[in-house]
């Protein structure tokens, strides 16, 4: 596995989200999903991928999990619309959900 350091504008503030995808393992999934995030100026904090055989068929399944920060100027509805378009066009399941801070107990 190769890690690549990237530099770019980091949002001053933002809302943390978890993005997860599941699909058949086909080339270009990471590129397609990250291009959609880049289009909206979403910052990717971490990204992990994994492949495993499907339970019934044994077909290779691809999973991606990314912690992202969505800037205050990003319209979540438009971002979700673009991700839904990817779901239909790339035969993916995409979930984007906010990450809420865990309350601190004293």
C-alpha positions in Angstrom: 0.0 0.0 0.0 1.3 3.4 -0.9 0.5 6.5 1.1 0.6 9.9 -0.5 0.7 13.2 1.3 -1.5 15.8 -0.1 -1.8 19.5 0.4 -4.7 21.8 -0.2 -7.0 24.3 1.4 -8.1 23.1 4.8 -11.5 24.4 5.9 -11.3 26.6 8.9 -14.4 25.0 10.3 -16.6 22.2 9.2 -18.9 19.4 10.0 -17.6 15.9 10.4 -19.2 13.2 8.3 -18.6 9.5 7.8 -18.9 8.3 4.1 -19.2 4.6 3.4 -19.5 2.8 0.1 -20.1 -0.9 -0.8 -20.1 -2.3 -4.3 -18.6 -5.0 -6.5 -14.9 -4.5 -6.8 -14.4 -2.5 -10.0 -11.7 -0.1 -11.1 -12.1 3.6 -10.5 -14.4 3.6 -7.4 -12.1 5.7 -5.2 -11.3 8.1 -8.0 -15.0 8.6 -8.8 -16.1 9.1 -5.2 -13.2 11.4 -4.3 -13.7 13.5 -7.4 -17.3 14.1 -6.3 -16.1 15.2 -2.8 -13.4 17.4 -4.3 -16.0 19.1 -6.5 -17.8 20.2 -3.4 -14.6 21.2 -1.5 -15.0 18.4 1.0 -11.8 17.6 3.0 -10.9 13.9 3.4 -9.4 13.4 6.8 -8.9 9.6 6.5 -9.8 7.0 3.9 -9.7 3.2 4.2 -10.6 0.5 1.7 -11.1 -3.2 1.9 -12.2 -6.1 -0.3 -13.8 -9.3 0.8 -15.9 -12.0 -0.8 -19.7 -11.6 -0.8 -21.3 -14.0 1.6 -23.5 -15.9 -0.9 -21.7 -15.6 -4.2 -18.1 -15.1 -3.3 -17.9 -12.2 -5.7 -15.3 -9.6 -4.6 -16.9 -6.8 -2.7 -15.2 -3.4 -2.3 -15.8 -1.3 0.8 -14.6 2.3 1.4 -14.8 4.3 4.6 -13.8 7.9 4.8 -13.9 10.5 7.6 -14.6 13.8 5.9 -15.1 17.4 6.9 -17.8 19.3 5.1 -17.2 23.1 5.0 -19.9 25.6 6.1 -20.5 26.7 2.5 -21.2 23.2 1.2 -24.9 22.5 0.5 -25.4 19.0 1.9 -28.4 18.4 -0.3 -26.4 19.0 -3.5 -23.6 16.8 -2.2 -26.0 14.0 -1.4 -27.7 14.4 -4.9 -24.3 14.0 -6.6 -23.5 10.9 -4.4 -27.0 9.5 -5.3 -26.1 10.0 -9.0 -22.9 8.0 -8.5 -24.9 5.3 -6.8 -27.1 4.9 -9.9 -24.3 5.3 -12.4 -21.6 3.2 -10.7 -23.9 0.6 -9.0 -22.7 1.6 -5.5 -24.3 1.9 -2.2 -23.2 5.2 -0.6 -24.0 6.3 2.9 -23.1 9.8 4.2 -24.0 10.5 7.8 -23.0 13.2 10.3 -20.6 12.3 13.1 -21.8 13.7 16.4 -19.3 14.3 19.2 -19.3 11.9 22.0 -20.4 13.7 25.2 -17.7 14.0 27.8 -18.6 12.7 31.3 -16.9 13.9 34.4 
